[in-house]
Amino acid sequence: MAKKVVVSGVGCSLVDRLYNNVSFSAPSFLPYITKKKGNGGLVPGQLVFRRDFEKYVGGDFHYILKKLVNGKTYDKINIGGPGIVSMIHAAQLTANDNCEFHFYGTRGKDSDGDFIMSLLEKTPLIANNLIVSNSEDTPSTAVLSDPDYDGGNGERIFINSIAAAWDYSPNELDDNFFSSDIVVFGGTALVPLIHDNLTELLEKAKSNNCITIVNTVYDFRNEKANPTQKWPLGKSDDSYKNIDLLLTDMEEALRLSGTFDITDAIQFFHDKGTGAVIVTNGAENVNIFSDSKLFGNVDNLEMPISKAVSEELKNGKGANGDTTGCGDNFVGGVIASIVTQLQNPTSQLNIEEAAVWGIVSGGTSTFISVECTKRRNLVRKRR
């Protein structure tokens, strides 16, 4: 019988309201695009906090949002956040496969919190540790999507309200969390107290022989505080030596390492003791590095994303989908592959195989008509 694998994740969970077909080049939109990162203005592909955006525009968020989207209501509302979405996706891909996925996080006492719970009940993810905060407000994000941006590859802008996540602390992580086979820290830059204590949390997880995975999100808080300095990950760079797998995108990799080149960024993570790194870059190749007993040695390999998906999007065949959630589902695919490999143990985990699962998962998420069961079948063809 395959080994039972327990995965516990903590990090960003929120309500996403997606506004499709928003033109970032529209005259009504351009005044809110900034050329100076970290000042509260909008930047394609990045996140801004709602309270900082309101200061930047000098007005009420909801009033300005109506101008940005030409008065229309959101097209979709869903669970969002790189912490919980990647865990849901991994749980769906490995459903009924002798594994458990647990999520730790927080919600408010409002209808958004009830909405999250109503959807989670339909997934295999166990959310008993998604606690109700004293705050009235559940974290949320307005996601503005421009499918024509970047030559048709598409891009998004995120306006985030941290809300109840300000109060979520490491004290909420119990012994069961640290006794899991895999622990995942997902998008913790949007859960400040967890993010600021990653050094200690990762050390504790490794001392309990957990496999540690960190998937990052744009750290607007530290970008604003020190725009010329590299972003911290916990209290010190000692965090990196206790990360078995770091999943990040190109921009985040450069800002975390304080470098200007992907080769230098990967060398930084290697020098700091990170076991393996996967760096995504939108429609460009995925960079992979590993130097660990867990994943073996892979020297800065580049793997292509699905050209078929890119071509369909550019040719309009994917007009009913968008790039929202690609990165989160990429992470979910990687986690699902690792879980599957652990259930059928060999001498080492195959990081290239995990990346393939991520690439397929991220690519298929661009098409809203693709059901989770179909994604699962696509990925499982790799077995």
Secondary structure as GFF3:
##gff-version 3
##sequence-region A 1 383
A	DSSP	beta_strand	5	11	.	.	.	ID=ss1
A	DSSP	beta_strand	14	19	.	.	.	ID=ss2
A	DSSP	three_ten_helix	30	32	.	.	.	ID=ss3
A	DSSP	beta_strand	47	49	.	.	.	ID=ss4
A	DSSP	alpha_helix	50	57	.	.	.	ID=ss5
A	DSSP	alpha_helix	61	68	.	.	.	ID=ss6
A	DSSP	beta_strand	76	80	.	.	.	ID=ss7
A	DSSP	alpha_helix	82	93	.	.	.	ID=ss8
A	DSSP	beta_strand	99	107	.	.	.	ID=ss9
A	DSSP	alpha_helix	111	120	.	.	.	ID=ss10
A	DSSP	beta_strand	126	132	.	.	.	ID=ss11
A	DSSP	beta_strand	140	146	.	.	.	ID=ss12
A	DSSP	beta_strand	155	161	.	.	.	ID=ss13
A	DSSP	three_ten_helix	163	167	.	.	.	ID=ss14
A	DSSP	three_ten_helix	170	172	.	.	.	ID=ss15
A	DSSP	alpha_helix	175	178	.	.	.	ID=ss16
A	DSSP	beta_strand	182	186	.	.	.	ID=ss17
A	DSSP	three_ten_helix	188	190	.	.	.	ID=ss18
A	DSSP	alpha_helix	192	196	.	.	.	ID=ss19
A	DSSP	alpha_helix	198	207	.	.	.	ID=ss20
A	DSSP	beta_strand	211	215	.	.	.	ID=ss21
A	DSSP	alpha_helix	220	225	.	.	.	ID=ss22
A	DSSP	three_ten_helix	237	242	.	.	.	ID=ss23
A	DSSP	beta_strand	245	249	.	.	.	ID=ss24
A	DSSP	alpha_helix	250	257	.	.	.	ID=ss25
A	DSSP	alpha_helix	262	271	.	.	.	ID=ss26
A	DSSP	beta_strand	276	280	.	.	.	ID=ss27
A	DSSP	beta_strand	286	292	.	.	.	ID=ss28
A	DSSP	beta_strand	296	303	.	.	.	ID=ss29
A	DSSP	alpha_helix	307	314	.	.	.	ID=ss30
A	DSSP	alpha_helix	326	343	.	.	.	ID=ss31
A	DSSP	alpha_helix	351	364	.	.	.	ID=ss32
A	DSSP	alpha_helix	372	380	.	.	.	ID=ss33
###
